[in-house]
Amino acid sequence: MKAYYDRVKKELNFKAKNVNEMLKELKIMRNTVIVVANNEIVDEDYNFKEKDKVKILSVVSGG
């Protein structure tokens, strides 16, 4: 599958079946991103479906 990662502005390939495994595979820290599938925020236990459109969005904070 592929996921668009806004921090690097490109699509990344992954083989994981759920969000938690994908983030580990791509070496992305869970607390630094929000994962979206089909325009809805999903939690780390979400299991990907074949036609999901996945985005990894960086969390921005500051003052």
N, CA, C and O atoms as a Tinker XYZ file with bonds, in Angstrom:
   252  protein
     1  N      0.841000   -1.178000    0.000000    73     2
     2  CA     0.000000    0.000000    0.000000    64     1     3
     3  C      0.883000    1.237000    0.000000    63     2     4     5
     4  O      2.100000    1.161000    0.165000    81     3
     5  N      0.234000    2.374000   -0.189000    73     3     6
     6  CA     0.939000    3.644000   -0.184000    64     5     7
     7  C      0.254000    4.612000    0.765000    63     6     8     9
     8  O     -0.962000    4.580000    0.950000    81     7
     9  N      1.068000    5.474000    1.360000    73     7    10
    10  CA     0.546000    6.538000    2.212000    64     9    11
    11  C      1.283000    7.820000    1.866000    63    10    12    13
    12  O      2.507000    7.819000    1.735000    81    11
    13  N      0.548000    8.909000    1.717000    73    11    14
    14  CA     1.162000   10.204000    1.487000    64    13    15
    15  C      1.581000   10.773000    2.838000    63    14    16    17
    16  O      0.764000   10.873000    3.753000    81    15
    17  N      2.860000   11.149000    2.964000    73    15    18
    18  CA     3.390000   11.709000    4.203000    64    17    19
    19  C      3.707000   13.175000    3.951000    63    18    20    21
    20  O      4.621000   13.492000    3.191000    81    19
    21  N      2.959000   14.068000    4.583000    73    19    22
    22  CA     3.104000   15.498000    4.297000    64    21    23
    23  C      4.454000   16.070000    4.710000    63    22    24    25
    24  O      4.896000   17.063000    4.132000    81    23
    25  N      5.111000   15.479000    5.683000    73    23    26
    26  CA     6.404000   16.006000    6.134000    64    25    27
    27  C      7.470000   15.898000    5.051000    63    26    28    29
    28  O      8.298000   16.796000    4.900000    81    27
    29  N      7.451000   14.806000    4.301000    73    27    30
    30  CA     8.444000   14.616000    3.231000    64    29    31
    31  C      7.851000   14.879000    1.854000    63    30    32    33
    32  O      8.549000   14.810000    0.842000    81    31
    33  N      6.558000   15.182000    1.827000    73    31    34
    34  CA     5.842000   15.524000    0.594000    64    33    35
    35  C      5.964000   14.463000   -0.500000    63    34    36    37
    36  O      6.197000   14.773000   -1.668000    81    35
    37  N      5.798000   13.192000   -0.086000    73    35    38
    38  CA     5.796000   12.107000   -1.070000    64    37    39
    39  C      5.050000   10.901000   -0.527000    63    38    40    41
    40  O      4.757000   10.811000    0.665000    81    39
    41  N      4.747000    9.968000   -1.438000    73    39    42
    42  CA     4.084000    8.734000   -1.042000    64    41    43
    43  C      5.124000    7.712000   -0.611000    63    42    44    45
    44  O      6.175000    7.575000   -1.237000    81    43
    45  N      4.819000    7.000000    0.462000    73    43    46
    46  CA     5.690000    5.955000    0.981000    64    45    47
    47  C      4.985000    4.618000    0.844000    63    46    48    49
    48  O      3.782000    4.519000    1.082000    81    47
    49  N      5.722000    3.599000    0.464000    73    47    50
    50  CA     5.171000    2.247000    0.350000    64    49    51
    51  C      5.307000    1.527000    1.686000    63    50    52    53
    52  O      6.305000    1.685000    2.390000    81    51
    53  N      4.295000    0.737000    2.026000    73    51    54
    54  CA     4.370000   -0.066000    3.247000    64    53    55
    55  C      3.594000   -1.363000    3.061000    63    54    56    57
    56  O      2.735000   -1.469000    2.186000    81    55
    57  N      3.914000   -2.355000    3.905000    73    55    58
    58  CA     3.264000   -3.666000    3.827000    64    57    59
    59  C      2.387000   -3.960000    5.039000    63    58    60    61
    60  O      1.677000   -4.966000    5.056000    81    59
    61  N      2.426000   -3.105000    6.041000    73    59    62
    62  CA     1.700000   -3.327000    7.293000    64    61    63
    63  C      0.195000   -3.406000    7.071000    63    62    64    65
    64  O     -0.342000   -2.878000    6.097000    81    63
    65  N     -0.469000   -4.086000    8.007000    73    63    66
    66  CA    -1.920000   -4.269000    7.907000    64    65    67
    67  C     -2.706000   -3.278000    8.748000    63    66    68    69
    68  O     -3.909000   -3.112000    8.544000    81    67
    69  N     -2.033000   -2.605000    9.705000    73    67    70
    70  CA    -2.739000   -1.609000   10.510000    64    69    71
    71  C     -1.839000   -0.402000   10.765000    63    70    72    73
    72  O     -0.655000   -0.415000   10.429000    81    71
    73  N     -2.404000    0.619000   11.352000    73    71    74
    74  CA    -1.700000    1.885000   11.548000    64    73    75
    75  C     -0.457000    1.701000   12.409000    63    74    76    77
    76  O      0.617000    2.186000   12.053000    81    75
    77  N     -0.587000    1.014000   13.526000    73    75    78
    78  CA     0.538000    0.828000   14.434000    64    77    79
    79  C      1.716000    0.154000   13.724000    63    78    80    81
    80  O      2.855000    0.604000   13.850000    81    79
    81  N      1.447000   -0.909000   12.988000    73    79    82
    82  CA     2.502000   -1.621000   12.256000    64    81    83
    83  C      3.106000   -0.740000   11.165000    63    82    84    85
    84  O      4.316000   -0.774000   10.940000    81    83
    85  N      2.269000    0.049000   10.485000    73    83    86
    86  CA     2.760000    0.927000    9.429000    64    85    87
    87  C      3.745000    1.950000    9.987000    63    86    88    89
    88  O      4.811000    2.172000    9.413000    81    87
    89  N      3.385000    2.569000   11.104000    73    87    90
    90  CA     4.262000    3.579000   11.682000    64    89    91
    91  C      5.587000    2.971000   12.127000    63    90    92    93
    92  O      6.637000    3.594000   11.968000    81    91
    93  N      5.552000    1.761000   12.682000    73    91    94
    94  CA     6.792000    1.076000   13.056000    64    93    95
    95  C      7.628000    0.771000   11.820000    63    94    96    97
    96  O      8.839000    0.994000   11.812000    81    95
    97  N      6.977000    0.257000   10.773000    73    95    98
    98  CA     7.672000   -0.087000    9.531000    64    97    99
    99  C      8.339000    1.141000    8.910000    63    98   100   101
   100  O      9.459000    1.056000    8.406000    81    99
   101  N      7.652000    2.271000    8.948000    73    99   102
   102  CA     8.174000    3.500000    8.339000    64   101   103
   103  C      9.045000    4.307000    9.305000    63   102   104   105
   104  O      9.575000    5.357000    8.944000    81   103
   105  N      9.188000    3.805000   10.535000    73   103   106
   106  CA     9.996000    4.458000   11.569000    64   105   107
   107  C      9.522000    5.885000   11.857000    63   106   108   109
   108  O     10.311000    6.829000   11.903000    81   107
   109  N      8.209000    6.006000   12.047000    73   107   110
   110  CA     7.589000    7.288000   12.374000    64   109   111
   111  C      7.025000    7.186000   13.788000    63   110   112   113
   112  O      6.291000    6.249000   14.100000    81   111
   113  N      7.368000    8.151000   14.642000    73   111   114
   114  CA     6.874000    8.141000   16.021000    64   113   115
   115  C      5.385000    8.474000   16.044000    63   114   116   117
   116  O      4.956000    9.458000   15.440000    81   115
   117  N      4.609000    7.664000   16.730000    73   115   118
   118  CA     3.145000    7.776000   16.766000    64   117   119
   119  C      2.669000    9.131000   17.279000    63   118   120   121
   120  O      1.676000    9.666000   16.787000    81   119
   121  N      3.367000    9.685000   18.257000    73   119   122
   122  CA     2.903000   10.937000   18.859000    64   121   123
   123  C      3.258000   12.173000   18.032000    63   122   124   125
   124  O      3.012000   13.296000   18.472000    81   123
   125  N      3.835000   11.984000   16.837000    73   123   126
   126  CA     4.197000   13.122000   15.989000    64   125   127
   127  C      3.292000   13.271000   14.774000    63   126   128   129
   128  O      3.446000   14.211000   13.995000    81   127
   129  N      2.342000   12.339000   14.607000    73   127   130
   130  CA     1.500000   12.351000   13.409000    64   129   131
   131  C      0.050000   11.994000   13.724000    63   130   132   133
   132  O     -0.270000   11.443000   14.778000    81   131
   133  N     -0.810000   12.332000   12.770000    73   131   134
   134  CA    -2.200000   11.878000   12.754000    64   133   135
   135  C     -2.361000   11.095000   11.464000    63   134   136   137
   136  O     -1.928000   11.546000   10.404000    81   135
   137  N     -2.983000    9.924000   11.546000    73   135   138
   138  CA    -3.186000    9.102000   10.351000    64   137   139
   139  C     -4.638000    9.233000    9.911000    63   138   140   141
   140  O     -5.567000    9.134000   10.712000    81   139
   141  N     -4.799000    9.457000    8.613000    73   139   142
   142  CA    -6.117000    9.650000    8.016000    64   141   143
   143  C     -6.316000    8.595000    6.936000    63   142   144   145
   144  O     -5.434000    8.378000    6.105000    81   143
   145  N     -7.468000    7.941000    6.947000    73   143   146
   146  CA    -7.829000    6.995000    5.885000    64   145   147
   147  C     -9.171000    7.430000    5.322000    63   146   148   149
   148  O    -10.156000    7.544000    6.051000    81   147
   149  N     -9.198000    7.670000    4.026000    73   147   150
   150  CA   -10.439000    8.085000    3.360000    64   149   151
   151  C    -11.051000    9.327000    4.005000    63   150   152   153
   152  O    -12.261000    9.402000    4.217000    81   151
   153  N    -10.189000   10.300000    4.312000    73   151   154
   154  CA   -10.593000   11.599000    4.878000    64   153   155
   155  C    -11.161000   11.530000    6.288000    63   154   156   157
   156  O    -11.857000   12.450000    6.718000    81   155
   157  N    -10.872000   10.438000    7.026000    73   155   158
   158  CA   -11.290000   10.322000    8.422000    64   157   159
   159  C    -10.094000    9.937000    9.281000    63   158   160   161
   160  O     -9.304000    9.072000    8.905000    81   159
   161  N     -9.964000   10.581000   10.432000    73   159   162
   162  CA    -8.886000   10.245000   11.359000    64   161   163
   163  C     -9.118000    8.833000   11.882000    63   162   164   165
   164  O    -10.233000    8.475000   12.262000    81   163
   165  N     -8.045000    8.029000   11.896000    73   163   166
   166  CA    -8.153000    6.651000   12.380000    64   165   167
   167  C     -7.181000    6.432000   13.534000    63   166   168   169
   168  O     -6.156000    7.107000   13.628000    81   167
   169  N     -7.509000    5.478000   14.414000    73   167   170
   170  CA    -6.628000    5.187000   15.539000    64   169   171
   171  C     -5.593000    4.139000   15.146000    63   170   172   173
   172  O     -5.606000    3.623000   14.028000    81   171
   173  N     -4.702000    3.834000   16.078000    73   171   174
   174  CA    -3.575000    2.945000   15.763000    64   173   175
   175  C     -3.983000    1.500000   15.508000    63   174   176   177
   176  O     -3.189000    0.730000   14.969000    81   175
   177  N     -5.191000    1.115000   15.880000    73   175   178
   178  CA    -5.662000   -0.252000   15.652000    64   177   179
   179  C     -6.414000   -0.418000   14.338000    63   178   180   181
   180  O     -6.840000   -1.524000   14.005000    81   179
   181  N     -6.581000    0.659000   13.593000    73   179   182
   182  CA    -7.335000    0.606000   12.340000    64   181   183
   183  C     -6.658000   -0.344000   11.354000    63   182   184   185
   184  O     -5.461000   -0.224000   11.095000    81   183
   185  N     -7.422000   -1.283000   10.808000    73   183   186
   186  CA    -6.915000   -2.215000    9.801000    64   185   187
   187  C     -7.189000   -1.658000    8.412000    63   186   188   189
   188  O     -8.326000   -1.329000    8.075000    81   187
   189  N     -6.141000   -1.557000    7.618000    73   187   190
   190  CA    -6.274000   -1.006000    6.278000    64   189   191
   191  C     -7.065000   -1.930000    5.368000    63   190   192   193
   192  O     -7.004000   -3.154000    5.479000    81   191
   193  N     -7.808000   -1.307000    4.466000    73   191   194
   194  CA    -8.524000   -2.027000    3.414000    64   193   195
   195  C     -7.816000   -1.730000    2.102000    63   194   196   197
   196  O     -7.117000   -0.724000    1.985000    81   195
   197  N     -7.989000   -2.583000    1.135000    73   195   198
   198  CA    -7.252000   -2.503000   -0.120000    64   197   199
   199  C     -7.332000   -1.142000   -0.810000    63   198   200   201
   200  O     -6.336000   -0.675000   -1.363000    81   199
   201  N     -8.484000   -0.510000   -0.786000    73   199   202
   202  CA    -8.664000    0.738000   -1.536000    64   201   203
   203  C     -8.574000    1.995000   -0.672000    63   202   204   205
   204  O     -8.938000    3.079000   -1.128000    81   203
   205  N     -8.099000    1.871000    0.563000    73   203   206
   206  CA    -7.966000    3.039000    1.431000    64   205   207
   207  C     -6.998000    4.057000    0.838000    63   206   208   209
   208  O     -5.975000    3.699000    0.253000    81   207
   209  N     -7.342000    5.330000    1.003000    73   207   210
   210  CA    -6.432000    6.421000    0.666000    64   209   211
   211  C     -5.880000    6.917000    1.991000    63   210   212   213
   212  O     -6.602000    7.511000    2.792000    81   211
   213  N     -4.596000    6.671000    2.217000    73   211   214
   214  CA    -3.981000    6.924000    3.515000    64   213   215
   215  C     -3.079000    8.154000    3.451000    63   214   216   217
   216  O     -2.304000    8.334000    2.512000    81   215
   217  N     -3.206000    9.000000    4.483000    73   215   218
   218  CA    -2.339000   10.165000    4.619000    64   217   219
   219  C     -1.765000   10.164000    6.026000    63   218   220   221
   220  O     -2.447000    9.819000    6.991000    81   219
   221  N     -0.508000   10.554000    6.127000    73   219   222
   222  CA     0.148000   10.723000    7.414000    64   221   223
   223  C      0.416000   12.216000    7.550000    63   222   224   225
   224  O      1.186000   12.792000    6.782000    81   223
   225  N     -0.228000   12.837000    8.540000    73   223   226
   226  CA    -0.136000   14.282000    8.704000    64   225   227
   227  C      0.668000   14.625000    9.951000    63   226   228   229
   228  O      0.394000   14.110000   11.035000    81   227
   229  N      1.655000   15.493000    9.795000    73   227   230
   230  CA     2.486000   15.916000   10.916000    64   229   231
   231  C      1.688000   16.790000   11.868000    63   230   232   233
   232  O      0.888000   17.625000   11.445000    81   231
   233  N      1.916000   16.587000   13.159000    73   231   234
   234  CA     1.280000   17.402000   14.185000    64   233   235
   235  C      2.168000   18.615000   14.422000    63   234   236   237
   236  O      3.378000   18.484000   14.606000    81   235
   237  N      1.558000   19.795000   14.415000    73   235   238
   238  CA     2.304000   21.029000   14.641000    64   237   239
   239  C      1.801000   21.652000   15.931000    63   238   240   241
   240  O      0.596000   21.810000   16.130000    81   239
   241  N      2.741000   22.005000   16.810000    73   239   242
   242  CA     2.345000   22.669000   18.046000    64   241   243
   243  C      3.367000   23.748000   18.362000    63   242   244   245
   244  O      4.463000   23.768000   17.802000    81   243
   245  N      3.010000   24.607000   19.228000    73   243   246
   246  CA     3.935000   25.670000   19.600000    64   245   247
   247  C      3.184000   26.845000   20.183000    63   246   248   249
   248  O      1.961000   26.824000   20.325000    81   247
   249  N      3.928000   27.848000   20.511000    73   247   250
   250  CA     3.283000   28.990000   21.125000    64   249   251
   251  C      3.720000   30.283000   20.525000    63   250   252
   252  O      3.259000   31.345000   20.943000    81   251
